[in-house]
């Protein structure tokens, strides 16, 4: 939330356990999302691809955090961004179920 007085990602004790792309089935369409699994919550972000690349034609000069996966670094260099899709899901409230592939 924009009006939140606390940044949810600012905890120095939080660990990033896994991250990666996924397709989210949303009623009548599929949505490209990028998940960040921390040790205390799951953050779902929407992948947005910008038509215009950052910084002109030389994308090798774009500053990217070295701790990100090569896949995410490449996506950012291509002008993509991840925006938070919804409230983070606390792991103590998360339920996982196996579903049959569509």
N, C-alpha and C positions, 0 to 999 in steps of 0.2 A: 504494500500500500504506500502511496506517495506521502500520506500524512503521518506515517509511522515515525515515532521519535527514536526508534531503535533499528539499526541496520541488522537484518537477520543473518547476513553473511559475515559479520564482523567478529564473531567469536574466535579467539585465538586457539581454543581447545577443540574446535570442530575439525573433523577429518573427512576428506573426500575419499570415499571408498571405490566408487566406480562412476563412469560417465559413458554416454553413447547415444547414438541415434535410434529412433524407434518410430513406427507408424502407429498413430492413435486413431482408433475408430470412433468418430464423432457423429452420431445419428446417421446421416446420409452420405458422409464423405470421410476420406482418410486425410489425416493431418500429419505432416512431418514435425516431429518433436525431438528435442535433445534433453536427455535426463541427466541429472546430477544426483547421485546417491551419496549423501553424507552419513555420518554415524548416528545422526539424530533425526533427519528428515529426508524426504525425497522432493526434489525441485524439478518441476516440469516446465520447460521453456519451449516457445514456438520458434521454429527456424524461419527466418526471413532472408530472402536472397535479394540484395540490391542490384538493380540493373547497372548502376554506375559504380565503378570500382573506386575504392578509397585511394586518395593520393595520386591519381593519374594512372599512367601505364606501368610504372615500376612498383609492383606490389611487394617486392622483396624488402622494401624499407619500412613496412608497416610494423610497429612495435607490438609484439604478441607475447603474452606471458609464457615463459618456457615450461611451466608445469602443466600446461594444457596438452591434451593428446595431439599427435600430429594431424589427425583428421580434423579436429576443431581448429587448430592453428591454420590449416589450409583453407577451411571454410571462411574464417575471419579475413584472411588475406584476399579471398575472392570477393570481399565486400559483404559477406553475410553477417547477420547479427542474431542473437538469441534473446528474446524477451520473455519475461516470466508470464506463463499462461494462467496460473491460478495460485492460490495460497499454497505454501509448502505443506506437504503431508507428513505429519509426525510419524515416525516409524512405529510407535506404540499404538497407533490407530490404523495402520496399514494392514490390509488383508490381501494376500496373494492367492490367486486361483488359476489352475491350468484350464485352458480352453482349447477346443479343437480349432485347427487352422481353418480359415474361410476359404 
